[in-house]
Amino acid sequence: MARQTDREIPIYREIENYILDAIRDGKLRKGRIIPSEEDFCVMFHTSRMTVRRAIDELVAGNILYRIKGKGTFVSNYNFEKTMNISTGWSKTMQAQGYRTGTKVLTYTRMDADEYVAENLEIRPGDPVILLERLRYADDEPVLIEKAFLNAVRVEGIMNYEFREESLYDVFRERFDIKLNHVYQKLYTKTVTGEYARMLFQAKSATALVMENTSFDHRAEPVEFTICYINGNKYTLRYVLNK
């Protein structure tokens, strides 16, 4: 039964607070389904529209997520990454108290296709290094990162395995490359096959895709990265200066 509350608070806020308290108290565990909208209607003697507003707010805040045809679930994680190009993914997650892991999926030298060449400002067919990694937090897969590196700028980089090493640390310490700024593009895309299986444990899912082109202090591109992200587990936070 719903707790007694101050009726000066809008009912949808009461429902939000009830869900948040249940998550904090461990009554609603991460990854588990929450009660149905009908259940909340009965608990709070209110309409489905009011319940849906409360749930929509928590979904927008990445506290909950929906799976069509199955229900609404408590998010496993609510990572926030403040964009800082000097700090890689692992260090950002570790600073928030998460245990990180990396699985190298592909690590090879190849010829750049037109799209990669355009982003790295090289010619199609020029050599690039592809470093594709699956990233974990507390043993849960969060994102797949495909980094294309200008092979001419990082000759010898394949001596590093990148299971534990930071790519950005190697840029600085081995190649004296200091990143200055990043051009970024965000969009969503349906993923299938291995990507859907690894990130979502599904045959098909919608991933958040983040493309980054990283430039050095001479405004020359060094790295072009495509990240496929489980948006239910990962949040980006931006600080914009006016």
C-alpha positions as CSV (number, residue, x, y, z in Angstrom):
1,M,0.0,0.0,0.0
2,A,1.2,3.5,-0.7
3,R,2.6,5.5,2.2
4,Q,0.8,8.5,3.7
5,T,2.0,11.6,1.9
6,D,1.5,15.4,1.9
7,R,-1.3,16.0,-0.6
8,E,0.2,19.4,-1.4
9,I,2.8,17.5,-3.4
10,P,1.4,16.5,-6.9
11,I,0.5,12.9,-7.0
12,Y,2.9,12.1,-9.9
13,R,5.7,13.4,-7.6
14,E,4.5,11.2,-4.8
15,I,4.8,8.2,-7.2
16,E,8.3,9.3,-8.3
17,N,9.4,9.6,-4.7
18,Y,7.9,6.2,-3.9
19,I,9.8,4.5,-6.7
20,L,13.0,6.3,-5.8
21,D,12.7,5.3,-2.2
22,A,12.0,1.7,-3.1
23,I,15.1,1.6,-5.3
24,R,17.3,3.1,-2.5
25,D,15.8,0.7,0.0
26,G,16.5,-2.3,-2.3
27,K,12.8,-3.1,-2.7
28,L,13.1,-2.4,-6.4
29,R,16.4,-3.9,-7.5
30,K,18.4,-2.9,-10.5
31,G,17.4,-4.6,-13.7
32,R,14.1,-5.8,-12.2
33,I,10.6,-4.9,-13.4
34,I,8.5,-2.3,-11.5
35,P,4.8,-2.7,-10.7
36,S,2.4,-2.1,-13.6
37,E,0.7,1.2,-14.3
38,E,-2.6,-0.4,-13.1
39,D,-0.9,-1.3,-9.8
40,F,0.2,2.3,-9.2
41,C,-3.3,3.5,-10.1
42,V,-4.8,1.4,-7.3
43,M,-2.0,2.2,-4.8
44,F,-2.3,6.0,-5.3
45,H,-6.0,6.2,-6.2
46,T,-5.2,8.1,-9.4
47,S,-5.4,7.9,-13.2
48,R,-3.1,6.1,-15.6
49,M,-2.2,9.5,-17.1
50,T,-0.8,10.6,-13.7
51,V,1.1,7.4,-13.3
52,R,2.5,7.6,-16.8
53,R,3.8,11.1,-16.2
54,A,5.7,9.9,-13.1
55,I,7.2,7.0,-15.0
56,D,8.1,9.2,-18.0
57,E,10.0,11.5,-15.7
58,L,12.1,8.7,-14.3
59,V,12.7,7.2,-17.8
60,A,13.9,10.6,-19.0
61,G,16.3,10.6,-16.0
62,N,17.6,7.2,-16.9
63,I,16.4,5.8,-13.6
64,L,13.9,3.5,-15.4
65,Y,13.7,2.1,-18.9
66,R,11.0,0.5,-20.9
67,I,11.0,-2.7,-23.0
68,K,8.1,-2.8,-25.4
69,G,5.7,-5.6,-24.6
70,K,7.4,-6.5,-21.4
71,G,7.2,-3.5,-19.0
72,T,9.3,-0.9,-17.2
73,F,12.5,-1.8,-15.4
74,V,15.0,-0.3,-13.0
75,S,18.1,0.8,-14.9
76,N,21.2,-1.3,-14.0
77,Y,23.4,1.8,-14.1
78,N,23.1,5.5,-14.5
79,F,26.5,6.5,-15.6
80,E,27.3,10.2,-16.2
81,K,30.2,11.1,-18.3
82,T,31.1,14.7,-18.3
83,M,32.9,15.4,-21.5
84,N,36.6,15.8,-20.9
85,I,38.9,14.6,-23.7
86,S,41.9,14.2,-21.4
87,T,40.1,11.5,-19.4
88,G,39.3,8.2,-21.1
89,W,36.3,6.0,-20.5
90,S,37.9,3.7,-17.9
91,K,39.2,6.5,-15.7
92,T,35.9,8.3,-15.8
93,M,34.0,5.1,-14.7
94,Q,36.6,4.3,-12.0
95,A,36.3,7.8,-10.6
96,Q,32.6,7.1,-10.1
97,G,33.4,3.9,-8.2
98,Y,32.8,1.3,-10.9
99,R,35.0,-1.7,-11.7
100,T,35.9,-1.6,-15.4
101,G,36.9,-4.2,-17.9
102,T,37.9,-4.3,-21.5
103,K,37.7,-7.1,-24.2
104,V,39.5,-6.4,-27.4
105,L,37.3,-7.6,-30.3
106,T,39.4,-6.4,-33.3
107,Y,42.9,-5.0,-33.5
108,T,44.3,-4.7,-37.0
109,R,45.9,-2.6,-39.6
110,M,43.7,-1.9,-42.6
111,D,43.0,0.5,-45.5
112,A,40.7,3.4,-44.7
113,D,37.3,3.5,-46.4
114,E,35.9,6.7,-47.7
115,Y,34.0,7.6,-44.5
116,V,36.9,6.9,-42.1
117,A,39.3,8.7,-44.5
118,E,37.0,11.8,-44.6
119,N,36.9,12.0,-40.8
120,L,40.7,11.5,-40.4
121,E,41.4,13.9,-43.4
122,I,43.4,11.2,-45.2
123,R,42.9,9.5,-48.5
124,P,40.8,6.4,-49.0
125,G,43.2,3.4,-48.9
126,D,45.6,5.1,-46.6
127,P,46.6,2.9,-43.6
128,V,44.7,3.1,-40.3
129,I,44.7,1.0,-37.1
130,L,41.3,-0.3,-36.0
131,L,41.0,-0.9,-32.3
132,E,37.6,-2.3,-31.4
133,R,36.8,-2.9,-27.8
134,L,33.8,-4.0,-25.7
135,R,33.7,-2.0,-22.4
136,Y,32.4,-3.3,-19.1
137,A,31.4,-1.8,-15.8
138,D,31.0,-4.1,-12.8
139,D,31.0,-7.0,-15.3
140,E,28.1,-5.6,-17.4
141,P,28.7,-4.7,-21.1
142,V,28.0,-1.0,-21.6
143,L,29.5,0.1,-25.0
144,I,31.4,-1.1,-28.0
145,E,34.1,1.3,-29.2
146,K,35.6,1.3,-32.7
147,A,38.7,3.6,-32.8
148,F,40.3,4.3,-36.1
149,L,43.8,5.8,-35.8
150,N,45.9,7.4,-38.4
151,A,48.6,4.8,-38.7
152,V,51.3,7.3,-39.9
153,R,50.9,9.3,-36.7
154,V,51.1,6.2,-34.4
155,E,53.6,3.9,-36.0
156,G,54.4,1.1,-33.5
157,I,51.2,1.5,-31.5
158,M,50.4,-2.2,-32.1
159,N,53.1,-3.1,-29.6
160,Y,50.5,-2.2,-27.0
161,E,47.6,-4.6,-26.3
162,F,45.1,-2.1,-24.8
163,R,43.5,-4.6,-22.5
164,E,44.5,-2.3,-19.6
165,E,46.5,0.5,-21.2
166,S,44.8,3.9,-21.8
167,L,44.8,4.9,-25.4
168,Y,45.0,8.6,-24.5
169,D,47.9,7.9,-22.1
170,V,49.8,6.1,-24.9
171,F,49.1,9.1,-27.2
172,R,50.7,11.4,-24.7
173,E,53.5,9.3,-23.4
174,R,54.7,7.4,-26.5
175,F,53.8,9.7,-29.3
176,D,53.7,13.1,-27.7
177,I,50.1,13.6,-29.0
178,K,48.1,16.0,-26.9
179,L,44.4,16.1,-27.8
180,N,43.0,19.6,-28.1
181,H,39.3,19.3,-29.1
182,V,36.7,16.8,-30.4
183,Y,34.0,17.1,-33.0
184,Q,31.1,14.9,-32.0
185,K,27.9,13.6,-33.5
186,L,25.1,11.7,-31.7
187,Y,22.3,9.6,-33.2
188,T,20.4,6.4,-32.7
189,K,20.7,3.3,-34.8
190,T,19.2,-0.2,-34.8
191,V,21.8,-2.8,-34.1
192,T,21.5,-6.5,-34.8
193,G,23.7,-9.6,-34.6
194,E,26.7,-9.7,-32.3
195,Y,26.4,-6.0,-31.3
196,A,22.8,-6.5,-30.2
197,R,23.7,-9.7,-28.4
198,M,26.7,-8.3,-26.6
199,L,25.1,-5.0,-25.5
200,F,21.5,-5.8,-25.1
201,Q,21.2,-9.6,-25.0
202,A,18.7,-9.3,-27.8
203,K,18.5,-10.0,-31.5
204,S,17.8,-6.4,-32.3
205,A,17.9,-3.2,-30.3
206,T,18.3,0.6,-30.6
207,A,21.7,1.8,-29.6
208,L,22.9,5.4,-29.0
209,V,25.8,6.0,-31.4
210,M,28.5,8.6,-30.7
211,E,31.0,9.5,-33.3
212,N,34.1,11.5,-32.2
213,T,36.9,12.9,-34.3
214,S,39.8,13.9,-31.9
215,F,42.2,16.7,-33.0
216,D,45.6,17.6,-31.6
217,H,47.0,21.1,-30.8
218,R,47.7,21.6,-34.5
219,A,44.1,20.9,-35.4
220,E,45.0,17.7,-37.2
221,P,42.7,14.6,-36.6
222,V,44.4,11.7,-34.8
223,E,41.5,9.4,-34.0
224,F,38.0,8.8,-35.3
225,T,35.8,6.7,-33.0
226,I,32.4,5.2,-33.4
227,C,30.8,4.1,-30.1
228,Y,27.7,1.9,-29.8
229,I,26.1,2.5,-26.4
230,N,23.4,0.9,-24.3
231,G,21.6,4.1,-23.5
232,N,19.8,2.5,-20.6
233,K,23.1,2.3,-18.7
234,Y,25.1,5.3,-19.8
235,T,24.4,9.1,-19.7
236,L,26.4,11.9,-21.3
237,R,26.5,15.2,-19.5
238,Y,27.7,18.3,-21.3
239,V,28.9,21.7,-20.0
240,L,28.4,24.3,-22.6
241,N,30.1,27.7,-22.3
242,K,28.3,30.7,-23.7
